């Protein structure tokens, strides 16, 4: 049986070599004909011109189809799968030099829409589309995004603000995402396996790193396009490597609400996924405490969204409350080198209208003596401010910080008193 296989391989190899030799002969003949075209009769010269135009037109169409092809009717086009039906770009087969050569001969293919829904070629590189109407990561083509963006910018094929087509919105997404936003959508159904999603995370992260080095991914894009929030909102898989990359570049994204009033942590706390793992909640909270250990890190747990709910409340509903509390305490203990400033955190929670009262009670339960300290400081500051004001005829004394602290303490006292009164009733 092995002998038969060896003979078949030898036969195919011989056939391939014969085809290559014949192709070389044909190429040489074509070059010779073109070199002597002027010596042909008029009718033949016209036919040569027609055939050259047809050849160039068809080749340009094929280059465009190569870049825009993401239809895969018979298979997923995943790593380890046979993808014979797939005819698009393939990083295992096509080199960047080869693709660049083809595009430089026909540069307009980058600004000509194609695909199933009329997208730009750069938008076609991220996904595979199957007959089941689902989208899957195109691991064979995604690495060419940086090449297409660079060439489009160099050749001036898009407006400057479009960054080579990266920021052009697609039309097959309900939200009209651009390529940067679609790079956040790297989770796919669980039947593909966690290993596949990890591979997608790696591939997409590599593209993000390249785009950053080229200046095509900017720090302000992270918040402008809700990139971290989109990562945290995925249904099947949490792309941890991409999350770390973006947050370590701009930690402020963890504490600054987006235009809808949401923080990233709320999306990993809600039970809106097909999986529910407290690991993602733990990671996002840990990063909040790592970068904002004094007060803002703890406050993200109790930030109210537009519905008045907090990540802490969602997490206690999705997971068990004792599990959530254990993670919170363990995380705070790990970063004890820069301990939580309970007084500042308490005052901040009391002043901030978007901070839930749960934050106040959480902090008071951890350090109940802090209220006595606050009252003592408030009385001392009030006395000092009154004395300074009485002894100085000039009313332009700057006591804003003391005044804010007094207001916060008074608000805290009245809030706690009112809540106790309601409970007694």
N, C-alpha and C positions, 0 to 999 in steps of 0.2 A: 504493500500500500504506500509506504514511504517513497519507494522508487517511482510510483506513478505520480505522486505529488511533485517530486523533484523534476520529472520529465515535463509536467505541465508548467512549472515555474520557468524552466529553460525555454519552453516553447513561447510563453508570453514575453519573456525577455528578448528573444530573437525577433518576435513580431514588433515589439516596441522599437528596437534598434533599426529595423527595416523602415518603419514609419518615420523615424527621425531622419534617416538618410534621404528618403524621398522628399521630406519637407525641406531639407537643406538644398536639394536639387531644384525644387520649385522656387524657393526664395532667390537663388542665384539667377534663375531664368527670368524672374520678375524684374530684378534689378537690371539685368541686361536689356530687357525690353524697354524699360523706362529710359535707360541711357541712350537707346537708339530710336526712341519714339519718333523723332523728327524725320527719320528715314523710312517710316511706314507710309502707306497710301493714306489719303485724307480720311476716307471712311474708317480705317483702322485707328487713326489718331483720335478721331471723335469718340470711337468706342472706348479707347483707353481712358480718355478724360471722364466719360460716363462711369466707367468701372471704378476709377479712382475716387470720384465723388461718392458713389454708392458704398465703396469700401470704408471711407472716412466716416460717412454718416452712420453706417451700421456699427462701426467700431465705437464711435462716441456713444451711441445708444447702449451698447453692451457695457461700456465703462460705467455709465449712469446706473444701469440695471444691477451691475455688480455691487455698487455701493448701497443701493436702495433696497436690495432684496433681503427681506426678513421673513418671508413666508416659508413655513416648514410644515407641510401637510401630513407627513407620515411619522415624524419623530420629533423629539424635543430639541435636538441639536445640542445636547448637553455633553459635558466631558465624559468620555468613555462610551458614548453611543455612536452608532453608525448613522451618519447624516447625509446619505446620498441625495435625498431630495433637496437639500439646502444648496443654493447656488450663490450665496452672498460672499462677502469678504471673510477670509479665514486666516487668522494670525498663525495657525499651524502650517499654512500653505503659502500665503502671500506675505511678502516682506514689505516694510514701509517704503523702501527704495523703489520697489516695483510699482506700488500703488501711487507714489508721488510722480513717477515717470508718466504713468497713464493720465493722471490728473493734469499735469503740466501741458500735455498735448491737447487736452480738452477741458480747460479750466471752468467753463461755464456749467459743467455738470454739477458743481457744488452749490450753485444757486438755482438749479432747476428742481422743482418739486417732483416727487415720485411716490414710491411706496403704495400701500393699499389705500391711504387716505390723503394723499397729496402732501406729504411732509418733505422737508428739506433732507438731503442725504445724511447730514450729521445727526438728525433726529431718528434716523432709521437704524442706527448702529447699536442701540441699547437693548432692543427687545426682539424676540421671536414671536410670531403670531401663528397659532394653530387653528385647525378647523373647529376645535372646541371653543373658539372665540376667547381663549385666555392668552395672556402675555407672559413670556418667560425671558429670563436674562439671556442675551446673545453673547455668550462668552467668547465666541470666535471673532466678533467684530468690534467689541466695545473699546479695545485698546487703540483703534484707529481714530478715535474722537480727537485726540490732541493733534494728530497729523492734519485732519480735515480743517480744524479750527485755525491752525497755523497757516496753512496754504490759503484759506479763504481771506484771512487778514492781509497776508502778503500780496495777494492778487486784487485786493479791494473789492470783493464781491458782495459785501454786506455793509450796512451803516456801522460806524465806529462803535456805537452803543450796543450793537448786537454781538460783538466779540466773535466774529467769524461764524455766526449762526448759533452759538451756544445759548444765547438768551432769547432766541426766537421761540415763541410759544407754539406748542403742537396743537393739533385740532382734534385728536382722537381722545384727549383727556377731558373729563368734565371740568377740571380746573384750568385747563390750558397751561400745563407745565412746560418749562423750558428744559434743556438737556441737563443743567445742573440739578434741578429738582428731580428729574427722572433718575439721576444717579443715586438718589436716596431710596428709590423703590427697588430694593434688592432682596425682597423676601418673596418666596414662591411656595405653593402648596406643599403641605407636609409629606405628601406621597413622594416628592422628589428627594426627601431626606435632608437632614441637617447638614450633612457633608457638602451637598450642593450649595446651600445657602452660604456656608462658610466660604466656599470658593468664590461665590459672587461678591461677598464682602471684600475678599482679598483683591479681586480684579478691579472693582469699583474704587477701592481705596487707592490703588496704584494710579488710576486715572486722575483722581483728585490731587494726589501729590504732584503729578506732572503738571496739571493745570495751575496749581499754585506756583510752582517753579517758573512757569511761563508767564505769570502775571495775569492769567485768564480766570483764575478763581481768586477773588478778593475777600478780605476779612469781613467787609460790610455785607457781602452776599449771604453770610451765614444767617444773619437776622432778617435781612431784606426778603429772603425767599424761604424763611422758616425751615432751614435745612435740618437743624437738629430736631425740631418738633416733628418734621416729616419722618425722620428716622425712628423717633419714639412712637410714632403712630402706626407703624407697619403691623400687619395682621398676623403674619406667619413666623417672622424671625426678627430679632433685634440685632442690627449690624453694629456690634460692639466696637470693632476696629475703626469704622468710620466715625462713630460717636466720639471715641477718644480723640481722634485726629482733629475734629472740628472744635470740640470743647477745649482742648488744650491750646488751640490757636486763639479762641475767644471765649474765655470762661464766663464773661458777662451774660452770655446767652442763657445761662441757667437761672438768672435772677431778674431778667428784664422781660416782662410779658410782651407777647406779640400784639398785633393790632386787634386781636380778639380777646385780649386779656388772659391768655393762657401761657403757662410755663411748661417746659418740656416734661417735668416730672409728673404732671397730671395725666399725661398720656400713657405712661408706664404703670400708673396706679389704677387706672380704670379697667374693668373686666370687659373690654370690647374686642378682645383678641380671641383667636382660636386656641391660643395657648395662654396660660397665666403663670408666669414665673416671677417670684419675688426677687429673683436675681437682678432683673433689669431695674426694678424700683430701687434696690439697694445700691446699684452702681451709680445711678443718677444722683441719688441723695449723697452718696459718698463724695462725688465730685463737687457737689455744692458745699459740703463741709470742708473739703480740701482747699478750695480756693477762697471761701468766705467763712472762716471758722468763728469769727467773733460774734456776728449776729445775723447776717443776711442768709447764711447757709441754712440755719434752723428755720428761718421764716418762710422758706420756699415750701415747707410742708403745710403751711397754714394759709397760703395765698388763695384768696377766693376767686373763682372764675365768674363768668357772667351769670351763672346759675346760683352763685353764692356757696358753692361746694368747694372743698379743699382737697389737695392730693392725699392728705392724711385720712380724711373721711373715705375717699375712694379706696385707698389701700386697705383700710380696715374692713371694707365691704368685700373687696376682691380676695383678700387673704384674711387670716385671723388677726385680730387686734394685738394679741400677745406676741405674734410673730413680728408684726410691724414695730411694736415697742422695743422688742429685743434688738432688731436691726438698728433702730435709731440710737439706742444706748450704746451698743457695740461700736457704732461708727463714731459717736462722740468720744468714746473712750480711746479709740485708735488715734485720734487727733488731739489728745490731751496736752501735747506740747504747746499748742496754741489754744488754750481753753476758751470756751464760750463765755463772752462777756454778758452775763445774765441781765445786768442792769440796763445796758445799752439795747440788748435784744428786747427786753420788756418794754422800755420806753418806745422803741421803734414800733413794736406791735400795737401799743396803745394809741399811737398817733396815726398810723397807717390805716385808712379806711378799708383797704383791700385785704387787711390781715384779720383773720378770724380770731374771735375771743379764745378759741381753743389754744392758741399760741400763748396767751397770757396765763391760762390755767396750767398748761404744760410746764412753763418756766417756773411758776410759783410752786408747783408740786415738787419740782426738782430742788429748788432752793427757797423754801418758805420764808427764811429770814430776810430775803432781799427786800420785801415790802417795808420792813422796819427801817432798813438802811435808806430806802428811798424817801420815806417820810422824814427821817432825820435830816437828810440832805436838803429836802425841800424847805423845811423850816429854817435851816441855817441860811440857805440862799435867799429866802424871802426877807429875813432879818437884815442880811448884808446889803441887799438891794435897796431896802427902805432906808437904811442908814446913809448909804451913799447918795441916794436921791435927795434926802433932807439936807445933807451938809453941802450940797453943790447947787448953786443957783442956775448953772447951765444944764438945761434939760436934755442936751444931746449926748447922753451917756449910753454906751453900747452894752446892753445887757440882754441881747437876743438869746444867747445860749442858755442863760439862767432862766429866762422867761419860758423858753420852749420846754425846758426840763420841768419847771413848775407846772405848766399846762398839762404835760404828759402825766405827771404824777397825780394831779387832781383828776384828770380823766380816768386814770387807772383806778383811783380810790372810789370815784363815783360809780364806775362800771361794776366793780366788785361788790360794792354796797348794794347797788340796785339788784344785781343777780341774787345776792343772798336774801334780800327782802322778798323777791318773787318766790324763791324756794320755800321760805318760811310760810308764805301765804298758801 
